[in-house]
């Protein structure tokens, strides 16, 4: 006899055996993952994160094998980062005048092809040299300068405004998870198949991005101002950012927190000389911030940080600074791991809030240029952060340098909280509702 459903049981039916089963969709009605186009964005981000983080691993390993010089590793980062930063503003200008989907597909496809070139020049019978590798790495930086502003602007066209916080959490989760798994994948591939084979695998991963992006329908291209020059276009984007507390405040927090509060470049010193945990401990120290970020981001996909976003942003950046100070003074390995977990988690919260803030306060016709300015802040902090950490450690000593970075982060948080009160009081849910009701970005409203 068939089992009867309880009165009021939702969406249940009998299967062939007479058993009652639940046929409700696995995703809730308000889940942003119900949007097929967002799922393709996540595929693109996952492939890009896995491929790019694995690429950095194999490049660093190969360059150090060729040179035996740690300075070459720093040069590697600059060769990739400088063209991306230098072309970022032009990339943002282009993203506001051309089809963003096409820009992403072309540049992402170019990145995959360039990695195949790396595989070719790394073959043993080619006599691998450093110069061809650096040339290819420079070209990948050029492609990134165009791809990143276009991707940020395109994501904003795909993810519904009322799901911006949840969507940003999922995108950041994919990026963080890919960045966590990519280095391990790259190392394992090198151990099994060698460097050229690993480059081919990386190229296949990077190919996921253009293939996924092309599954998304084209979006409208913003109407440019007639006769507007490149310099005028860039100036308008910069002026827009610095006239709005929500934008310059959020970007300033990111710039100085990463620039002065970064500790990753100094982790080998802590592992060897302070904590005495060796290479395995160093691996755990490097993994801890990403693991903390991933845990928080997974929570944010369920409970997006939109209400009281301003106070939460200030608290998370301040918490980041405190975690840096605790890590700097710690001589206990478990405490150091905990500090790095907190560091990664607080950074993840602030990352989601900053991403959604930039999304909401960017009008469509300026979105690419604002994304490029944001990229300059983020990219400059990432590229210069390791350099600053090394110089500070040489001048002040390792522990004082790290602690000073945490103190500077707290000071910058206090500065932004004081001089950007609109960011400090930000409520992303209220700002989103205001934008939806008026059918216009809140950035274009008076006193926005």
Secondary structure by P-SEA (a helix, b strand, c coil): ccccccccccccccccccbbbbcccccccccccccaaaaaaaaaaaaaaaaaaaaaaaaaaaaaaacccaaaaaaaaaaacaaaaaaaaaaaaaaacccaaaaaaaaaaaaaaaaaaaaaaacccccccaaaaaaaaaaaaaaaaacaaaaaaaaaacccccaaaaaaaaaaaaaaaaaaaaaaaaaaaaacccaaaaaaaaaaaaaaaaaaaaaccccccccccccccaaaaaaaaaaaaaacaaaaaaaaaaaaaaaccccccaaaaaacccccccaaaaaaaaaaaaaaaaaaaaaaaacccccaaaaaaaaaaaaaaaaaaaaaacccaaaaaaaaaaaaaaaaaaaaaaaaaaaaaccccaaaaaaaaaaaaaaaaaaaaaaaaaaaaaaccaaaaaaaaaaaaaaaaaaaaaaccccccccaaaaaaaaaaacccccccccc
